[in-house]
Amino acid sequence: MSAMLVRLVLRCKGMSASNSLFSRLIVFICTSRFIALEKYGFVVELGSNTLSELHNTMFSSVRELFEFPTETKMKVTYERPFHGYSSLPPFKRMMIDNATSTDVTQKLTNIFWHNGNDLYR
């Protein structure tokens, strides 16, 4: 991780790089989050049963979506570059424009679940 990013973390938290154990712990936590953001593009923090259930439901749904055959996933297309389904091993991605739109949700439901799916309405 770059020194500039570490300074940004410290400045954002209003801290200086002192030698106290608490300060070092906070810096470690902050830098770990930034490293995860740089490496994976997101950070998930769990702290309650409700958040854990939401996390599990969300990742279960995404896993289910990516288990469809490639031919089905390739039907998710957009005019914009890097939108829709793409696979560049080892990564697979699906960028969906206006994912909260009822029309878009219905289009995706029709692609993946021809008979409908009550969870995706």
Jmol script that loads the backbone (N, CA, C; Angstrom):
load data "model"
ATOM      1  N   MET A   1       0.847  -1.178   0.000  1.00  0.00           N
ATOM      2  CA  MET A   1       0.000   0.000   0.000  1.00  0.00           C
ATOM      3  C   MET A   1       0.888   1.235   0.000  1.00  0.00           C
ATOM      4  N   SER A   2       0.454   2.238  -0.702  1.00  0.00           N
ATOM      5  CA  SER A   2       1.283   3.428  -0.851  1.00  0.00           C
ATOM      6  C   SER A   2       1.314   4.250   0.435  1.00  0.00           C
ATOM      7  N   ALA A   3       2.432   4.966   0.634  1.00  0.00           N
ATOM      8  CA  ALA A   3       2.576   5.838   1.809  1.00  0.00           C
ATOM      9  C   ALA A   3       1.532   6.951   1.764  1.00  0.00           C
ATOM     10  N   MET A   4       1.188   7.414   0.549  1.00  0.00           N
ATOM     11  CA  MET A   4       0.182   8.466   0.416  1.00  0.00           C
ATOM     12  C   MET A   4      -1.169   7.982   0.946  1.00  0.00           C
ATOM     13  N   LEU A   5      -1.520   6.727   0.664  1.00  0.00           N
ATOM     14  CA  LEU A   5      -2.784   6.187   1.144  1.00  0.00           C
ATOM     15  C   LEU A   5      -2.790   6.070   2.661  1.00  0.00           C
ATOM     16  N   VAL A   6      -1.661   5.679   3.257  1.00  0.00           N
ATOM     17  CA  VAL A   6      -1.568   5.608   4.718  1.00  0.00           C
ATOM     18  C   VAL A   6      -1.756   6.987   5.319  1.00  0.00           C
ATOM     19  N   ARG A   7      -1.133   8.024   4.726  1.00  0.00           N
ATOM     20  CA  ARG A   7      -1.308   9.383   5.235  1.00  0.00           C
ATOM     21  C   ARG A   7      -2.759   9.825   5.104  1.00  0.00           C
ATOM     22  N   LEU A   8      -3.417   9.406   4.014  1.00  0.00           N
ATOM     23  CA  LEU A   8      -4.823   9.739   3.818  1.00  0.00           C
ATOM     24  C   LEU A   8      -5.674   9.115   4.910  1.00  0.00           C
ATOM     25  N   VAL A   9      -5.397   7.860   5.234  1.00  0.00           N
ATOM     26  CA  VAL A   9      -6.143   7.187   6.306  1.00  0.00           C
ATOM     27  C   VAL A   9      -5.959   7.944   7.609  1.00  0.00           C
ATOM     28  N   LEU A  10      -4.723   8.304   7.926  1.00  0.00           N
ATOM     29  CA  LEU A  10      -4.454   9.017   9.172  1.00  0.00           C
ATOM     30  C   LEU A  10      -5.156  10.368   9.184  1.00  0.00           C
ATOM     31  N   ARG A  11      -5.106  11.083   8.086  1.00  0.00           N
ATOM     32  CA  ARG A  11      -5.725  12.405   8.025  1.00  0.00           C
ATOM     33  C   ARG A  11      -7.249  12.283   8.146  1.00  0.00           C
ATOM     34  N   CYS A  12      -7.827  11.271   7.487  1.00  0.00           N
ATOM     35  CA  CYS A  12      -9.279  11.083   7.549  1.00  0.00           C
ATOM     36  C   CYS A  12      -9.742  10.815   8.972  1.00  0.00           C
ATOM     37  N   LYS A  13      -8.942  10.120   9.719  1.00  0.00           N
ATOM     38  CA  LYS A  13      -9.301   9.789  11.091  1.00  0.00           C
ATOM     39  C   LYS A  13      -8.834  10.851  12.083  1.00  0.00           C
ATOM     40  N   GLY A  14      -8.145  11.872  11.609  1.00  0.00           N
ATOM     41  CA  GLY A  14      -7.676  12.937  12.484  1.00  0.00           C
ATOM     42  C   GLY A  14      -6.632  12.465  13.475  1.00  0.00           C
ATOM     43  N   MET A  15      -5.801  11.526  13.073  1.00  0.00           N
ATOM     44  CA  MET A  15      -4.805  10.950  13.978  1.00  0.00           C
ATOM     45  C   MET A  15      -3.406  11.280  13.500  1.00  0.00           C
ATOM     46  N   SER A  16      -2.476  11.137  14.378  1.00  0.00           N
ATOM     47  CA  SER A  16      -1.076  11.178  13.996  1.00  0.00           C
ATOM     48  C   SER A  16      -0.516   9.786  14.236  1.00  0.00           C
ATOM     49  N   ALA A  17       0.601   9.516  13.641  1.00  0.00           N
ATOM     50  CA  ALA A  17       1.181   8.177  13.772  1.00  0.00           C
ATOM     51  C   ALA A  17       1.961   8.075  15.075  1.00  0.00           C
ATOM     52  N   SER A  18       1.262   8.107  16.182  1.00  0.00           N
ATOM     53  CA  SER A  18       1.935   7.985  17.482  1.00  0.00           C
ATOM     54  C   SER A  18       2.208   6.513  17.767  1.00  0.00           C
ATOM     55  N   ASN A  19       2.902   6.265  18.830  1.00  0.00           N
ATOM     56  CA  ASN A  19       3.281   4.907  19.157  1.00  0.00           C
ATOM     57  C   ASN A  19       2.315   4.219  20.109  1.00  0.00           C
ATOM     58  N   SER A  20       1.209   4.862  20.462  1.00  0.00           N
ATOM     59  CA  SER A  20       0.289   4.205  21.390  1.00  0.00           C
ATOM     60  C   SER A  20      -0.335   2.988  20.723  1.00  0.00           C
ATOM     61  N   LEU A  21      -0.595   1.968  21.498  1.00  0.00           N
ATOM     62  CA  LEU A  21      -1.162   0.725  20.984  1.00  0.00           C
ATOM     63  C   LEU A  21      -2.511   0.975  20.317  1.00  0.00           C
ATOM     64  N   PHE A  22      -3.346   1.804  20.930  1.00  0.00           N
ATOM     65  CA  PHE A  22      -4.668   2.107  20.370  1.00  0.00           C
ATOM     66  C   PHE A  22      -4.540   2.780  19.009  1.00  0.00           C
ATOM     67  N   SER A  23      -3.665   3.756  18.887  1.00  0.00           N
ATOM     68  CA  SER A  23      -3.472   4.447  17.614  1.00  0.00           C
ATOM     69  C   SER A  23      -2.975   3.493  16.539  1.00  0.00           C
ATOM     70  N   ARG A  24      -2.051   2.625  16.901  1.00  0.00           N
ATOM     71  CA  ARG A  24      -1.543   1.657  15.922  1.00  0.00           C
ATOM     72  C   ARG A  24      -2.631   0.679  15.500  1.00  0.00           C
ATOM     73  N   LEU A  25      -3.492   0.294  16.433  1.00  0.00           N
ATOM     74  CA  LEU A  25      -4.598  -0.601  16.114  1.00  0.00           C
ATOM     75  C   LEU A  25      -5.576   0.066  15.140  1.00  0.00           C
ATOM     76  N   ILE A  26      -5.916   1.318  15.398  1.00  0.00           N
ATOM     77  CA  ILE A  26      -6.823   2.058  14.511  1.00  0.00           C
ATOM     78  C   ILE A  26      -6.208   2.195  13.125  1.00  0.00           C
ATOM     79  N   VAL A  27      -4.927   2.523  13.059  1.00  0.00           N
ATOM     80  CA  VAL A  27      -4.245   2.657  11.766  1.00  0.00           C
ATOM     81  C   VAL A  27      -4.257   1.311  11.040  1.00  0.00           C
ATOM     82  N   PHE A  28      -4.017   0.219  11.772  1.00  0.00           N
ATOM     83  CA  PHE A  28      -4.041  -1.107  11.160  1.00  0.00           C
ATOM     84  C   PHE A  28      -5.421  -1.418  10.581  1.00  0.00           C
ATOM     85  N   ILE A  29      -6.466  -1.139  11.339  1.00  0.00           N
ATOM     86  CA  ILE A  29      -7.830  -1.409  10.874  1.00  0.00           C
ATOM     87  C   ILE A  29      -8.142  -0.577   9.628  1.00  0.00           C
ATOM     88  N   CYS A  30      -7.814   0.702   9.669  1.00  0.00           N
ATOM     89  CA  CYS A  30      -8.086   1.578   8.528  1.00  0.00           C
ATOM     90  C   CYS A  30      -7.305   1.150   7.292  1.00  0.00           C
ATOM     91  N   THR A  31      -6.036   0.865   7.461  1.00  0.00           N
ATOM     92  CA  THR A  31      -5.241   0.482   6.300  1.00  0.00           C
ATOM     93  C   THR A  31      -5.695  -0.866   5.757  1.00  0.00           C
ATOM     94  N   SER A  32      -6.128  -1.772   6.609  1.00  0.00           N
ATOM     95  CA  SER A  32      -6.647  -3.066   6.153  1.00  0.00           C
ATOM     96  C   SER A  32      -7.871  -2.869   5.277  1.00  0.00           C
ATOM     97  N   ARG A  33      -8.722  -1.944   5.670  1.00  0.00           N
ATOM     98  CA  ARG A  33      -9.913  -1.659   4.855  1.00  0.00           C
ATOM     99  C   ARG A  33      -9.527  -1.084   3.504  1.00  0.00           C
ATOM    100  N   PHE A  34      -8.573  -0.160   3.484  1.00  0.00           N
ATOM    101  CA  PHE A  34      -8.148   0.423   2.217  1.00  0.00           C
ATOM    102  C   PHE A  34      -7.477  -0.619   1.321  1.00  0.00           C
ATOM    103  N   ILE A  35      -6.701  -1.517   1.914  1.00  0.00           N
ATOM    104  CA  ILE A  35      -6.074  -2.581   1.131  1.00  0.00           C
ATOM    105  C   ILE A  35      -7.153  -3.468   0.513  1.00  0.00           C
ATOM    106  N   ALA A  36      -8.181  -3.806   1.295  1.00  0.00           N
ATOM    107  CA  ALA A  36      -9.285  -4.625   0.775  1.00  0.00           C
ATOM    108  C   ALA A  36     -10.012  -3.898  -0.352  1.00  0.00           C
ATOM    109  N   LEU A  37     -10.214  -2.592  -0.194  1.00  0.00           N
ATOM    110  CA  LEU A  37     -10.864  -1.819  -1.256  1.00  0.00           C
ATOM    111  C   LEU A  37     -10.029  -1.825  -2.528  1.00  0.00           C
ATOM    112  N   GLU A  38      -8.713  -1.647  -2.364  1.00  0.00           N
ATOM    113  CA  GLU A  38      -7.830  -1.654  -3.535  1.00  0.00           C
ATOM    114  C   GLU A  38      -7.808  -3.026  -4.205  1.00  0.00           C
ATOM    115  N   LYS A  39      -7.776  -4.082  -3.402  1.00  0.00           N
ATOM    116  CA  LYS A  39      -7.610  -5.432  -3.942  1.00  0.00           C
ATOM    117  C   LYS A  39      -8.916  -6.011  -4.480  1.00  0.00           C
ATOM    118  N   TYR A  40     -10.027  -5.838  -3.732  1.00  0.00           N
ATOM    119  CA  TYR A  40     -11.282  -6.494  -4.086  1.00  0.00           C
ATOM    120  C   TYR A  40     -12.359  -5.535  -4.584  1.00  0.00           C
ATOM    121  N   GLY A  41     -12.233  -4.258  -4.284  1.00  0.00           N
ATOM    122  CA  GLY A  41     -13.232  -3.291  -4.736  1.00  0.00           C
ATOM    123  C   GLY A  41     -14.379  -3.098  -3.774  1.00  0.00           C
ATOM    124  N   PHE A  42     -14.400  -3.829  -2.662  1.00  0.00           N
ATOM    125  CA  PHE A  42     -15.452  -3.654  -1.668  1.00  0.00           C
ATOM    126  C   PHE A  42     -14.978  -4.180  -0.320  1.00  0.00           C
ATOM    127  N   VAL A  43     -15.685  -3.783   0.725  1.00  0.00           N
ATOM    128  CA  VAL A  43     -15.411  -4.255   2.081  1.00  0.00           C
ATOM    129  C   VAL A  43     -16.746  -4.609   2.711  1.00  0.00           C
ATOM    130  N   VAL A  44     -16.814  -5.748   3.377  1.00  0.00           N
ATOM    131  CA  VAL A  44     -18.033  -6.158   4.075  1.00  0.00           C
ATOM    132  C   VAL A  44     -17.709  -6.220   5.549  1.00  0.00           C
ATOM    133  N   GLU A  45     -18.485  -5.494   6.341  1.00  0.00           N
ATOM    134  CA  GLU A  45     -18.319  -5.538   7.789  1.00  0.00           C
ATOM    135  C   GLU A  45     -19.570  -6.113   8.396  1.00  0.00           C
ATOM    136  N   LEU A  46     -19.393  -7.104   9.234  1.00  0.00           N
ATOM    137  CA  LEU A  46     -20.530  -7.741   9.888  1.00  0.00           C
ATOM    138  C   LEU A  46     -20.435  -7.489  11.383  1.00  0.00           C
ATOM    139  N   GLY A  47     -21.569  -7.184  11.979  1.00  0.00           N
ATOM    140  CA  GLY A  47     -21.533  -6.923  13.400  1.00  0.00           C
ATOM    141  C   GLY A  47     -22.802  -7.317  14.125  1.00  0.00           C
ATOM    142  N   SER A  48     -23.834  -7.657  13.379  1.00  0.00           N
ATOM    143  CA  SER A  48     -25.076  -8.065  14.022  1.00  0.00           C
ATOM    144  C   SER A  48     -25.678  -9.208  13.232  1.00  0.00           C
ATOM    145  N   ASN A  49     -26.649  -9.894  13.845  1.00  0.00           N
ATOM    146  CA  ASN A  49     -27.295 -11.006  13.156  1.00  0.00           C
ATOM    147  C   ASN A  49     -28.038 -10.540  11.918  1.00  0.00           C
ATOM    148  N   THR A  50     -28.647  -9.354  11.987  1.00  0.00           N
ATOM    149  CA  THR A  50     -29.372  -8.831  10.839  1.00  0.00           C
ATOM    150  C   THR A  50     -28.429  -8.605   9.673  1.00  0.00           C
ATOM    151  N   LEU A  51     -27.275  -7.985   9.932  1.00  0.00           N
ATOM    152  CA  LEU A  51     -26.297  -7.768   8.871  1.00  0.00           C
ATOM    153  C   LEU A  51     -25.759  -9.092   8.342  1.00  0.00           C
ATOM    154  N   SER A  52     -25.550 -10.068   9.214  1.00  0.00           N
ATOM    155  CA  SER A  52     -25.065 -11.375   8.773  1.00  0.00           C
ATOM    156  C   SER A  52     -26.086 -12.049   7.868  1.00  0.00           C
ATOM    157  N   GLU A  53     -27.360 -11.960   8.216  1.00  0.00           N
ATOM    158  CA  GLU A  53     -28.410 -12.545   7.369  1.00  0.00           C
ATOM    159  C   GLU A  53     -28.458 -11.847   6.018  1.00  0.00           C
ATOM    160  N   LEU A  54     -28.368 -10.518   6.017  1.00  0.00           N
ATOM    161  CA  LEU A  54     -28.369  -9.754   4.771  1.00  0.00           C
ATOM    162  C   LEU A  54     -27.164 -10.143   3.916  1.00  0.00           C
ATOM    163  N   HIS A  55     -26.003 -10.216   4.526  1.00  0.00           N
ATOM    164  CA  HIS A  55     -24.773 -10.611   3.844  1.00  0.00           C
ATOM    165  C   HIS A  55     -24.929 -11.993   3.216  1.00  0.00           C
ATOM    166  N   ASN A  56     -25.397 -12.958   4.003  1.00  0.00           N
ATOM    167  CA  ASN A  56     -25.542 -14.322   3.501  1.00  0.00           C
ATOM    168  C   ASN A  56     -26.554 -14.401   2.368  1.00  0.00           C
ATOM    169  N   THR A  57     -27.672 -13.688   2.497  1.00  0.00           N
ATOM    170  CA  THR A  57     -28.702 -13.684   1.451  1.00  0.00           C
ATOM    171  C   THR A  57     -28.159 -13.070   0.171  1.00  0.00           C
ATOM    172  N   MET A  58     -27.464 -11.939   0.304  1.00  0.00           N
ATOM    173  CA  MET A  58     -26.927 -11.246  -0.860  1.00  0.00           C
ATOM    174  C   MET A  58     -25.910 -12.116  -1.597  1.00  0.00           C
ATOM    175  N   PHE A  59     -24.942 -12.674  -0.886  1.00  0.00           N
ATOM    176  CA  PHE A  59     -23.919 -13.467  -1.541  1.00  0.00           C
ATOM    177  C   PHE A  59     -24.472 -14.786  -2.068  1.00  0.00           C
ATOM    178  N   SER A  60     -25.470 -15.334  -1.410  1.00  0.00           N
ATOM    179  CA  SER A  60     -26.128 -16.540  -1.906  1.00  0.00           C
ATOM    180  C   SER A  60     -26.826 -16.257  -3.230  1.00  0.00           C
ATOM    181  N   SER A  61     -27.487 -15.101  -3.326  1.00  0.00           N
ATOM    182  CA  SER A  61     -28.174 -14.721  -4.564  1.00  0.00           C
ATOM    183  C   SER A  61     -27.189 -14.477  -5.694  1.00  0.00           C
ATOM    184  N   VAL A  62     -26.079 -13.812  -5.389  1.00  0.00           N
ATOM    185  CA  VAL A  62     -25.057 -13.555  -6.409  1.00  0.00           C
ATOM    186  C   VAL A  62     -24.449 -14.878  -6.874  1.00  0.00           C
ATOM    187  N   ARG A  63     -24.176 -15.775  -5.937  1.00  0.00           N
ATOM    188  CA  ARG A  63     -23.623 -17.088  -6.287  1.00  0.00           C
ATOM    189  C   ARG A  63     -24.597 -17.829  -7.208  1.00  0.00           C
ATOM    190  N   GLU A  64     -25.877 -17.791  -6.870  1.00  0.00           N
ATOM    191  CA  GLU A  64     -26.903 -18.440  -7.689  1.00  0.00           C
ATOM    192  C   GLU A  64     -26.912 -17.847  -9.105  1.00  0.00           C
ATOM    193  N   LEU A  65     -26.817 -16.542  -9.205  1.00  0.00           N
ATOM    194  CA  LEU A  65     -26.820 -15.865 -10.497  1.00  0.00           C
ATOM    195  C   LEU A  65     -25.642 -16.311 -11.361  1.00  0.00           C
ATOM    196  N   PHE A  66     -24.458 -16.421 -10.761  1.00  0.00           N
ATOM    197  CA  PHE A  66     -23.273 -16.787 -11.524  1.00  0.00           C
ATOM    198  C   PHE A  66     -23.179 -18.287 -11.808  1.00  0.00           C
ATOM    199  N   GLU A  67     -24.052 -19.098 -11.202  1.00  0.00           N
ATOM    200  CA  GLU A  67     -24.071 -20.534 -11.493  1.00  0.00           C
ATOM    201  C   GLU A  67     -24.870 -20.861 -12.750  1.00  0.00           C
ATOM    202  N   PHE A  68     -25.582 -19.886 -13.300  1.00  0.00           N
ATOM    203  CA  PHE A  68     -26.311 -20.127 -14.549  1.00  0.00           C
ATOM    204  C   PHE A  68     -25.308 -20.423 -15.657  1.00  0.00           C
ATOM    205  N   PRO A  69     -25.757 -21.128 -16.709  1.00  0.00           N
ATOM    206  CA  PRO A  69     -24.854 -21.402 -17.831  1.00  0.00           C
ATOM    207  C   PRO A  69     -24.355 -20.104 -18.473  1.00  0.00           C
ATOM    208  N   THR A  70     -23.148 -20.140 -19.007  1.00  0.00           N
ATOM    209  CA  THR A  70     -22.554 -18.965 -19.637  1.00  0.00           C
ATOM    210  C   THR A  70     -23.445 -18.417 -20.743  1.00  0.00           C
ATOM    211  N   GLU A  71     -24.092 -19.302 -21.499  1.00  0.00           N
ATOM    212  CA  GLU A  71     -24.972 -18.861 -22.585  1.00  0.00           C
ATOM    213  C   GLU A  71     -26.092 -17.968 -22.058  1.00  0.00           C
ATOM    214  N   THR A  72     -26.623 -18.289 -20.902  1.00  0.00           N
ATOM    215  CA  THR A  72     -27.687 -17.487 -20.299  1.00  0.00           C
ATOM    216  C   THR A  72     -27.150 -16.139 -19.838  1.00  0.00           C
ATOM    217  N   LYS A  73     -25.995 -16.159 -19.159  1.00  0.00           N
ATOM    218  CA  LYS A  73     -25.404 -14.911 -18.658  1.00  0.00           C
ATOM    219  C   LYS A  73     -25.010 -13.979 -19.799  1.00  0.00           C
ATOM    220  N   MET A  74     -24.616 -14.540 -20.936  1.00  0.00           N
ATOM    221  CA  MET A  74     -24.208 -13.720 -22.082  1.00  0.00           C
ATOM    222  C   MET A  74     -25.382 -12.938 -22.679  1.00  0.00           C
ATOM    223  N   LYS A  75     -26.609 -13.273 -22.305  1.00  0.00           N
ATOM    224  CA  LYS A  75     -27.789 -12.545 -22.785  1.00  0.00           C
ATOM    225  C   LYS A  75     -27.953 -11.192 -22.096  1.00  0.00           C
ATOM    226  N   VAL A  76     -27.219 -10.977 -21.017  1.00  0.00           N
ATOM    227  CA  VAL A  76     -27.256  -9.688 -20.327  1.00  0.00           C
ATOM    228  C   VAL A  76     -26.264  -8.779 -21.045  1.00  0.00           C
ATOM    229  N   THR A  77     -26.793  -7.934 -21.915  1.00  0.00           N
ATOM    230  CA  THR A  77     -25.945  -7.078 -22.738  1.00  0.00           C
ATOM    231  C   THR A  77     -26.387  -5.626 -22.634  1.00  0.00           C
ATOM    232  N   TYR A  78     -25.445  -4.734 -22.871  1.00  0.00           N
ATOM    233  CA  TYR A  78     -25.677  -3.297 -22.889  1.00  0.00           C
ATOM    234  C   TYR A  78     -24.829  -2.691 -23.990  1.00  0.00           C
ATOM    235  N   GLU A  79     -25.214  -1.500 -24.418  1.00  0.00           N
ATOM    236  CA  GLU A  79     -24.434  -0.778 -25.422  1.00  0.00           C
ATOM    237  C   GLU A  79     -23.112  -0.266 -24.831  1.00  0.00           C
ATOM    238  N   ARG A  80     -23.127   0.073 -23.549  1.00  0.00           N
ATOM    239  CA  ARG A  80     -21.948   0.647 -22.902  1.00  0.00           C
ATOM    240  C   ARG A  80     -20.856  -0.398 -22.714  1.00  0.00           C
ATOM    241  N   PRO A  81     -19.600  -0.019 -22.916  1.00  0.00           N
ATOM    242  CA  PRO A  81     -18.493  -0.956 -22.700  1.00  0.00           C
ATOM    243  C   PRO A  81     -18.431  -1.425 -21.242  1.00  0.00           C
ATOM    244  N   PHE A  82     -18.049  -2.672 -21.056  1.00  0.00           N
ATOM    245  CA  PHE A  82     -17.860  -3.284 -19.734  1.00  0.00           C
ATOM    246  C   PHE A  82     -19.155  -3.408 -18.947  1.00  0.00           C
ATOM    247  N   HIS A  83     -20.300  -3.309 -19.602  1.00  0.00           N
ATOM    248  CA  HIS A  83     -21.588  -3.513 -18.951  1.00  0.00           C
ATOM    249  C   HIS A  83     -22.185  -4.811 -19.464  1.00  0.00           C
ATOM    250  N   GLY A  84     -23.027  -5.434 -18.655  1.00  0.00           N
ATOM    251  CA  GLY A  84     -23.537  -6.753 -18.980  1.00  0.00           C
ATOM    252  C   GLY A  84     -22.606  -7.793 -18.389  1.00  0.00           C
ATOM    253  N   TYR A  85     -22.636  -9.000 -18.922  1.00  0.00           N
ATOM    254  CA  TYR A  85     -21.800 -10.084 -18.411  1.00  0.00           C
ATOM    255  C   TYR A  85     -20.482 -10.127 -19.171  1.00  0.00           C
ATOM    256  N   SER A  86     -19.397 -10.332 -18.459  1.00  0.00           N
ATOM    257  CA  SER A  86     -18.106 -10.566 -19.094  1.00  0.00           C
ATOM    258  C   SER A  86     -17.284 -11.502 -18.221  1.00  0.00           C
ATOM    259  N   SER A  87     -16.415 -12.219 -18.866  1.00  0.00           N
ATOM    260  CA  SER A  87     -15.573 -13.172 -18.157  1.00  0.00           C
ATOM    261  C   SER A  87     -14.153 -13.061 -18.673  1.00  0.00           C
ATOM    262  N   LEU A  88     -13.272 -12.617 -17.790  1.00  0.00           N
ATOM    263  CA  LEU A  88     -11.842 -12.577 -18.071  1.00  0.00           C
ATOM    264  C   LEU A  88     -11.172 -13.368 -16.953  1.00  0.00           C
ATOM    265  N   PRO A  89     -10.949 -14.688 -17.193  1.00  0.00           N
ATOM    266  CA  PRO A  89     -10.444 -15.547 -16.117  1.00  0.00           C
ATOM    267  C   PRO A  89      -9.295 -14.896 -15.365  1.00  0.00           C
ATOM    268  N   PRO A  90      -9.280 -15.002 -14.072  1.00  0.00           N
ATOM    269  CA  PRO A  90     -10.175 -15.810 -13.244  1.00  0.00           C
ATOM    270  C   PRO A  90     -11.431 -15.061 -12.785  1.00  0.00           C
ATOM    271  N   PHE A  91     -11.712 -13.901 -13.351  1.00  0.00           N
ATOM    272  CA  PHE A  91     -12.821 -13.078 -12.877  1.00  0.00           C
ATOM    273  C   PHE A  91     -14.020 -13.163 -13.803  1.00  0.00           C
ATOM    274  N   LYS A  92     -15.193 -13.124 -13.188  1.00  0.00           N
ATOM    275  CA  LYS A  92     -16.450 -13.004 -13.919  1.00  0.00           C
ATOM    276  C   LYS A  92     -17.171 -11.802 -13.332  1.00  0.00           C
ATOM    277  N   ARG A  93     -17.850 -11.025 -14.177  1.00  0.00           N
ATOM    278  CA  ARG A  93     -18.536  -9.843 -13.666  1.00  0.00           C
ATOM    279  C   ARG A  93     -19.823  -9.620 -14.430  1.00  0.00           C
ATOM    280  N   MET A  94     -20.738  -8.965 -13.769  1.00  0.00           N
ATOM    281  CA  MET A  94     -21.983  -8.590 -14.396  1.00  0.00           C
ATOM    282  C   MET A  94     -22.318  -7.175 -13.939  1.00  0.00           C
ATOM    283  N   MET A  95     -22.211  -6.237 -14.859  1.00  0.00           N
ATOM    284  CA  MET A  95     -22.504  -4.832 -14.572  1.00  0.00           C
ATOM    285  C   MET A  95     -23.898  -4.554 -15.104  1.00  0.00           C
ATOM    286  N   ILE A  96     -24.797  -4.166 -14.213  1.00  0.00           N
ATOM    287  CA  ILE A  96     -26.193  -3.950 -14.583  1.00  0.00           C
ATOM    288  C   ILE A  96     -26.531  -2.480 -14.401  1.00  0.00           C
ATOM    289  N   ASP A  97     -26.918  -1.826 -15.489  1.00  0.00           N
ATOM    290  CA  ASP A  97     -27.338  -0.424 -15.428  1.00  0.00           C
ATOM    291  C   ASP A  97     -28.737  -0.334 -14.824  1.00  0.00           C
ATOM    292  N   ASN A  98     -28.950   0.665 -13.982  1.00  0.00           N
ATOM    293  CA  ASN A  98     -30.272   0.922 -13.383  1.00  0.00           C
ATOM    294  C   ASN A  98     -30.861  -0.320 -12.731  1.00  0.00           C
ATOM    295  N   ALA A  99     -30.071  -0.989 -11.918  1.00  0.00           N
ATOM    296  CA  ALA A  99     -30.480  -2.266 -11.326  1.00  0.00           C
ATOM    297  C   ALA A  99     -31.712  -2.156 -10.435  1.00  0.00           C
ATOM    298  N   THR A 100     -32.048  -0.951  -9.964  1.00  0.00           N
ATOM    299  CA  THR A 100     -33.239  -0.803  -9.117  1.00  0.00           C
ATOM    300  C   THR A 100     -34.490  -0.487  -9.924  1.00  0.00           C
ATOM    301  N   SER A 101     -34.339  -0.334 -11.230  1.00  0.00           N
ATOM    302  CA  SER A 101     -35.477  -0.053 -12.101  1.00  0.00           C
ATOM    303  C   SER A 101     -36.347  -1.305 -12.252  1.00  0.00           C
ATOM    304  N   THR A 102     -37.645  -1.133 -12.174  1.00  0.00           N
ATOM    305  CA  THR A 102     -38.574  -2.254 -12.321  1.00  0.00           C
ATOM    306  C   THR A 102     -38.436  -2.893 -13.696  1.00  0.00           C
ATOM    307  N   ASP A 103     -38.269  -2.085 -14.732  1.00  0.00           N
ATOM    308  CA  ASP A 103     -38.127  -2.615 -16.092  1.00  0.00           C
ATOM    309  C   ASP A 103     -36.867  -3.467 -16.229  1.00  0.00           C
ATOM    310  N   VAL A 104     -35.770  -2.984 -15.673  1.00  0.00           N
ATOM    311  CA  VAL A 104     -34.510  -3.723 -15.747  1.00  0.00           C
ATOM    312  C   VAL A 104     -34.614  -5.023 -14.962  1.00  0.00           C
ATOM    313  N   THR A 105     -35.186  -4.954 -13.779  1.00  0.00           N
ATOM    314  CA  THR A 105     -35.360  -6.145 -12.952  1.00  0.00           C
ATOM    315  C   THR A 105     -36.209  -7.183 -13.678  1.00  0.00           C
ATOM    316  N   GLN A 106     -37.272  -6.728 -14.331  1.00  0.00           N
ATOM    317  CA  GLN A 106     -38.141  -7.638 -15.076  1.00  0.00           C
ATOM    318  C   GLN A 106     -37.398  -8.260 -16.254  1.00  0.00           C
ATOM    319  N   LYS A 107     -36.574  -7.477 -16.945  1.00  0.00           N
ATOM    320  CA  LYS A 107     -35.778  -7.991 -18.069  1.00  0.00           C
ATOM    321  C   LYS A 107     -34.843  -9.102 -17.587  1.00  0.00           C
ATOM    322  N   LEU A 108     -34.153  -8.854 -16.465  1.00  0.00           N
ATOM    323  CA  LEU A 108     -33.241  -9.865 -15.923  1.00  0.00           C
ATOM    324  C   LEU A 108     -33.993 -11.100 -15.460  1.00  0.00           C
ATOM    325  N   THR A 109     -35.144 -10.905 -14.846  1.00  0.00           N
ATOM    326  CA  THR A 109     -35.963 -12.042 -14.412  1.00  0.00           C
ATOM    327  C   THR A 109     -36.350 -12.891 -15.607  1.00  0.00           C
ATOM    328  N   ASN A 110     -36.727 -12.236 -16.711  1.00  0.00           N
ATOM    329  CA  ASN A 110     -37.104 -12.972 -17.920  1.00  0.00           C
ATOM    330  C   ASN A 110     -35.929 -13.741 -18.519  1.00  0.00           C
ATOM    331  N   ILE A 111     -34.727 -13.195 -18.401  1.00  0.00           N
ATOM    332  CA  ILE A 111     -33.544 -13.876 -18.930  1.00  0.00           C
ATOM    333  C   ILE A 111     -33.206 -15.104 -18.095  1.00  0.00           C
ATOM    334  N   PHE A 112     -33.190 -14.940 -16.787  1.00  0.00           N
ATOM    335  CA  PHE A 112     -32.722 -16.022 -15.916  1.00  0.00           C
ATOM    336  C   PHE A 112     -33.826 -16.972 -15.474  1.00  0.00           C
ATOM    337  N   TRP A 113     -35.015 -16.468 -15.251  1.00  0.00           N
ATOM    338  CA  TRP A 113     -36.115 -17.282 -14.754  1.00  0.00           C
ATOM    339  C   TRP A 113     -37.329 -17.075 -15.653  1.00  0.00           C
ATOM    340  N   HIS A 114     -37.450 -17.913 -16.675  1.00  0.00           N
ATOM    341  CA  HIS A 114     -38.524 -17.754 -17.654  1.00  0.00           C
ATOM    342  C   HIS A 114     -39.907 -17.834 -17.020  1.00  0.00           C
ATOM    343  N   ASN A 115     -40.032 -18.572 -15.938  1.00  0.00           N
ATOM    344  CA  ASN A 115     -41.320 -18.714 -15.255  1.00  0.00           C
ATOM    345  C   ASN A 115     -41.495 -17.716 -14.128  1.00  0.00           C
ATOM    346  N   GLY A 116     -40.563 -16.759 -14.002  1.00  0.00           N
ATOM    347  CA  GLY A 116     -40.643 -15.747 -12.964  1.00  0.00           C
ATOM    348  C   GLY A 116     -39.881 -16.155 -11.711  1.00  0.00           C
ATOM    349  N   ASN A 117     -39.648 -15.174 -10.869  1.00  0.00           N
ATOM    350  CA  ASN A 117     -38.972 -15.388  -9.592  1.00  0.00           C
ATOM    351  C   ASN A 117     -39.410 -14.275  -8.662  1.00  0.00           C
ATOM    352  N   ASP A 118     -40.141 -14.637  -7.630  1.00  0.00           N
ATOM    353  CA  ASP A 118     -40.700 -13.637  -6.719  1.00  0.00           C
ATOM    354  C   ASP A 118     -39.647 -12.849  -5.957  1.00  0.00           C
ATOM    355  N   LEU A 119     -38.446 -13.387  -5.820  1.00  0.00           N
ATOM    356  CA  LEU A 119     -37.398 -12.669  -5.089  1.00  0.00           C
ATOM    357  C   LEU A 119     -36.832 -11.500  -5.900  1.00  0.00           C
ATOM    358  N   TYR A 120     -37.001 -11.521  -7.215  1.00  0.00           N
ATOM    359  CA  TYR A 120     -36.416 -10.495  -8.076  1.00  0.00           C
ATOM    360  C   TYR A 120     -37.507  -9.706  -8.779  1.00  0.00           C
ATOM    361  N   ARG A 121     -38.306  -9.009  -8.024  1.00  0.00           N
ATOM    362  CA  ARG A 121     -39.367  -8.168  -8.577  1.00  0.00           C
ATOM    363  C   ARG A 121     -39.200  -6.760  -8.084  1.00  0.00           C
TER     364      ARG A 121
END
end "model"
wireframe off; spacefill off
backbone 0.3
color backbone group
